[in-house]
Amino acid sequence: MKQLKLIILVALVFFLGGCGTNTEDTNSVHDSSTVYDLWEYMTPSNSYEIEYDIYENGNRVDYFFETSRIIESGVVERESSGEVTTLVLNENSIKVEESDGEIVQVQRYVKSGDINVFQAPSIQSCSVETFYRTITIQTVEFYNVIQINCQTKSSSSALYYGYDEGIVSIYRDEGDKKIEIVKVGEQRL
């Protein structure tokens, strides 16, 4: 359970980036001219309780819930396992305040191929990999998803953000262990 909490905490505080995933790419777009507003992908427009399944080496091993609340215009809180992450919208950036006090600065407007879109002491680099009109992760189909790959000193992973949803999946390759977190349901609060 301690390892699971660590995985969830690490995953939800953006210390992850991309290697690959158990996905079916049905409509990827590698257009480097389209500009995306990451605020529209990192946050929902309503408050939700979201259920995520956790897969290890392709097998479902656990699940957890995250509550995503609209606090006020331009402020969203995500809470999971007692940890709270606050996202604050600025004109050209998004400030992500983690429970442990770390601040991640996120470039708000991005295009495919942009690098260093997340900046924090623990992150070496994060880049916008691609946009998917439709993508199936495990057995769940998502629409209008941006994939961001991140590299830290010890790992690389992929974050998948759905338009008006927030995180729809996180993938992390730990060598002999592949961890995947996938959104499987939501209930509006």
N, C-alpha and C positions, 0 to 999 in steps of 0.2 A: 504494500500500500504506500509506503514511503517513496519507493521508486516511481509509482504511478503519480503521486502528487508532484514529485520533482519534474516528471515528464510534462504534466499539464502546466505547471507553473512556467517552465522553460518555454514551452510551446506558445503559451498565451502572452508572453512578454516579448515576443518578436526576436528571440535569439535563434531563430530558425531560418533556413534557406534551402535551395533546391538541388535535388539529385535525380528525381524521377518519382513515379508513383504508379499505383495500379489504376491507371486511368485509360479511358478510351477517348482519344482526341477526335471529335467528330467535326469540329469547325474552328480550328485555330486561325488566328489572324496575326501576322507578323508585320503589320503596317506601322512603320516608324513615324508616320505623319499625324496619326490620330492622337489627340490629347485627352487623357482621362483624368477626372477629378477623383483622387483616391478617397476623399471624404465620402463620396457616394458609394464607394465599395467597402470601406472599412466600418461603416456604421449603417444601421437600419433607420428608417424614418419613423418607426414605432418601437415601443418597448416590447421585448419578447423574453420568454424562457426558452432556451435552446437546448436540445439534447444532442450530444455527440457520442458516437461509438468509437472505441479505441481498438485498433487492429495491430497485432504483432505478427510479422511474417505472414500476413494475409488472413490470419485467424482472429475473429472478434474475441477480445479478452476482457473488456470492461466497457463502461460508459460513464458519462458524467453530465451534469447540467450547468449551464452558464446563463446568468441573467444579464440582459443588455437593456439598460434603461436610458431613456432620453431625460436628462436632468433639466436642461433648458436649451434654447436654441444655441447650437454650437458646442454643446457639452454632452458626452455620452459616457456612462459608466458600465463596465463589464465586470461582473462578479462571478467567481468560480472558486470553490474550495476555500472560501474565506479570504481570497485575494481579490483586491479591487484594482482595476486598471481604468484610468480616466483619460478620455480623448478630448482634446480641446482644439476647436477649429480656429485657425488664424488665417489671414488673407492669403498667404502663399505657402503655408505649412500647417501641419497637424502636430500638436504636442501630445505625446503619449506619456503619462505619468504612471509608473509601475508602483506596486505595493511596497517594493523594497527601496523606493526612492529614486531609482534610475529614471532618467528622462530620455526618451527617444524622440528625435526630431524627424518628421516625415515630410518629404517633399510632396506638396499637395497635388500639383499638376504634373503628370508624367506621360511618357510615350514608351512604346516597346523599345528596349535597348538602353533606356536610361540607367545609369549606375549611381550608387551611393544615395539611393532614395530614402533609406533609413539610416540615421546617424546616432550612434551612442558609443560609449567607451568599449562595450563588449562586442560590438559588431564591426567586422572588418569591411564588409561590403554587402550591399543588397541591390539587386538589379531587377528591372521589369523584364520578365522573360517573354510573355505573350498574352494575348487576349483570346478567350474562347467564347464563341457564340453559344456553344453547347459542349459540355464535358460530362462524362460519366465517371464517377469516382466510387469504387466498390460497385454498388448497384444503384447508386443515387445519381440522378441526372440534375445538373445545375446549368443555369443560363447566364450569359454575360459575366464571365469570370476573368479576373486578372491574376496571373501567376507571378509571384515575386520570389526570386531565389536569394537566399542570404548565406553568408559565410561568416563564421566566427573562428576563433583560434582553434576550436576543437571539433567543429561539426559544420555540415552544410545541410540545408533543408529547403523545402518549398512551401510557401504560404499561398493559399488560394482564397481570394476575396470575391464574393458574389455581389453584383450590383444590388444596393438597398438591402443587403443581408449581413455583411461582415464576413468573418472567417467561415468558409464552407469546408475547408480541409487543410490539414497540415501534414506534411510527409517528412520523415527524418530517417536517413540511412545511417545506422550505427555499425556498419560492417556486417556481422552475422545476425543483427537484429534490425528489422525494418519496422518502424513505428508509423502508423497512419491514424489520424484523428479525422472523422468525417461527420459532418452535420447530417442528422437523420430525421430531425423534427423540430418544430417550433410551435409555441402557443403564445398568442398575443396577450399582453398583460393589460 
